[in-house]
């Protein structure tokens, strides 16, 4: 079996590694080629470029990195058209993957898009491109499956692989000692994002907020799990995280979430993961003015962060654009630290997310991919 697979972000690398592992259990001799981060590479995926090269947020970031992005996509496209995989799987990053999937699908290669774009929330016209691109859509959330069924797109809801893992998550004593600097202090994690564009907007606000909060509370400790070495250096050397009383640790974001009393984070995958761990949170979102204008014209929902789409009523405070300020951050965190009723109410609401998304994700995804290949005559004979 030959599988083309592309991930463009840390979260996609995690999902891709889980999926590759599941596929390898069924097809031990399968080959995987595409774009992969360290987790997928550890599972045996051969990467054609550095994954971080396409991990760019927003319109302005995409414009700056457009040349590299187009070169990488062209390389992947040419490789896939020559190699002819049994299936191509694009994980998230729709602005990169959907165009690639269209070209491959038109060439007779079945295509899977794993992680639905938020087409149900904004930029609804993208559904026309998705219909051309994806032979199969794999969704993380059940309401997305309903949406695609109404749009006559082949779809399978598979849940989130982390939903099962969080229920038995443990942290070694050695790592716990490293992460929990003082046993008598509540750990507050700060997650400004995995892309430099969002980190540069949110990290200064979070660091300034940490400084202010430290003057009000003596029983708190701050830590940032940096997504990669480049971001860690930026936080330490350029922003002086230490001078704000904030430790920077590379990686271990889920371990830190597990140990946190509460978290302040960028809207996106981290907010969902915090929700799966049932951690009270404050979500922040800040983009360039042109992107704010574009989003305002095409949004059809009133909330940004996924936990607020999975709880009823919405449970999580969102500090968006002009409301993403140091003052608002400090006020929200102060409320969660001093109002035990509010803290526990949010925690109870979030605790329902993981059980609701706990499916056998790898098996469900493999079943759906296998069925797609079998239904595609030109690919169906090479699976076994």
C-alpha positions, 0 to 999 in steps of 0.5 A, spaced: 500 500 500 502 506 498 499 512 501 501 520 500 500 524 506 501 531 508 501 535 514 502 542 515 502 544 523 504 540 529 497 538 531 496 535 524 503 531 525 500 528 531 493 526 528 498 524 522 502 520 526 496 516 530 493 515 523 499 512 520 500 508 526 493 505 525 494 504 518 501 500 519 497 495 523 493 493 518 498 494 512 505 493 515 509 494 509 505 500 507 509 506 504 508 513 506 511 519 503 509 527 503 510 532 508 511 530 515 513 533 522 517 529 527 512 525 530 510 522 523 517 521 521 518 517 527 512 513 524 516 512 518 513 517 513 518 520 508 518 527 508 519 531 501 520 538 505 520 541 512 513 541 515 514 548 518 515 551 511 507 551 510 505 553 517 503 560 516 497 564 519 493 568 516 493 572 509 499 576 510 503 570 513 501 566 506 503 572 502 510 573 505 511 565 504 508 564 498 514 562 494 516 557 498 509 554 499 508 554 492 515 550 491 513 545 496 506 544 493 509 543 486 514 538 489 509 534 492 504 534 486 509 532 481 511 526 486 504 524 487 503 524 480 509 520 478 509 515 484 501 514 484 499 512 491 493 508 493 490 514 497 492 521 498 491 524 505 491 531 506 491 533 514 488 540 515 491 546 512 486 547 507 489 553 503 495 548 502 491 541 501 485 542 498 488 545 491 493 539 491 487 534 492 483 537 486 489 536 482 490 529 484 483 527 484 482 529 477 488 525 476 484 519 478 488 518 485 482 518 491 483 523 496 482 524 503 481 530 507 482 529 515 480 535 519 474 539 516 475 546 515 471 551 519 466 552 513 460 551 517 463 557 521 465 562 516 468 562 508 462 558 507 463 558 499 469 554 500 464 548 500 464 548 492 472 547 493 471 542 498 467 538 493 472 538 488 477 536 492 475 531 497 473 524 495 472 523 503 472 528 509 474 525 515 471 529 521 473 530 528 466 533 531 459 529 530 456 536 527 460 536 522 458 529 519 451 532 519 453 538 515 457 534 510 451 529 509 447 535 507 452 537 502 452 530 499 460 529 501 462 523 502 464 523 510 466 519 516 466 522 523 472 519 527 472 523 533 479 525 536 484 520 538 486 525 544 479 524 547 481 517 549 488 518 551 486 524 556 482 519 560 488 515 562 494 521 561 499 520 566 506 524 567 512 521 570 514 523 577 521 526 574 517 530 569 512 533 574 518 535 578 521 539 572 514 542 570 511 543 577 517 548 580 513 549 587 508 544 590 504 550 593 503 554 587 498 553 582 500 552 575 498 557 569 500 555 562 500 560 557 500 557 550 501 563 545 500 559 539 505 554 534 506 559 529 510 565 529 505 570 526 500 568 532 506 568 537 508 575 536 501 578 537 499 574 543 505 572 547 507 580 549 500 580 552 500 574 555 507 576 558 505 582 561 499 579 564 503 574 567 507 580 570 501 584 573 498 577 575 504 576 579 503 582 583 496 580 585 497 573 587 503 569 590 501 562 589 501 562 582 507 560 577 507 561 569 510 556 564 510 556 556 510 550 552 514 553 546 512 549 540 519 549 537 526 551 538 525 558 534 519 560 538 523 558 544 528 562 542 524 568 541 520 568 547 527 568 551 531 572 547 527 577 544 521 578 549 525 576 555 520 571 558 524 570 564 524 577 566 516 577 566 517 571 571 515 566 566 519 559 564 519 557 557 520 549 556 520 546 549 514 541 548 510 538 553 504 542 551 499 536 553 503 534 560 503 542 562 495 542 560 494 536 564 498 539 570 495 546 569 490 549 574 488 554 568 490 556 561 491 562 557 491 560 550 491 562 542 484 560 539 485 553 535 487 546 536 490 548 543 483 550 546 480 544 543 486 540 547 485 544 553 477 542 553 479 535 552 483 535 559 477 539 562 482 545 564 478 552 565 481 557 560 481 564 557 482 564 549 485 569 545 485 571 538 488 577 534 490 577 527 491 583 522 486 588 520 485 586 513 484 579 516 479 581 521 475 585 516 475 579 511 472 574 517 467 579 519 464 579 512 464 571 512 463 569 519 456 565 520 457 563 528 458 568 534 464 564 537 471 562 535 474 557 539 472 550 539 470 548 546 464 553 545 461 549 539 461 543 544 458 546 550 451 549 551 451 554 553 458 556 551 463 556 557 469 559 555 471 567 555 474 569 548 478 575 548 478 577 540 481 582 537 481 589 540 478 585 546 485 581 547 488 586 552 492 585 558 487 588 562 482 583 559 486 577 560 488 579 567 481 580 569 479 574 566 484 570 570 483 573 576 476 571 576 477 564 575 482 564 581 478 568 586 471 565 584 471 558 585 464 557 583 465 560 576 471 555 576 468 549 577 462 551 573 467 551 567 470 545 569 464 541 569 462 544 562 468 542 559 469 535 562 463 533 557 467 534 551 472 528 551 467 523 553 463 525 547 469 525 542 471 518 545 471 514 539 476 508 536 479 514 531 484 510 528 480 504 526 474 508 524 479 512 519 482 506 517 475 503 515 473 509 511 479 510 507 479 502 506 472 503 503 474 509 499 480 505 496 476 499 494 470 503 491 476 506 486 477 501 481 484 504 479 486 504 486 483 498 489 487 492 487 494 494 490 491 495 497 493 487 500 
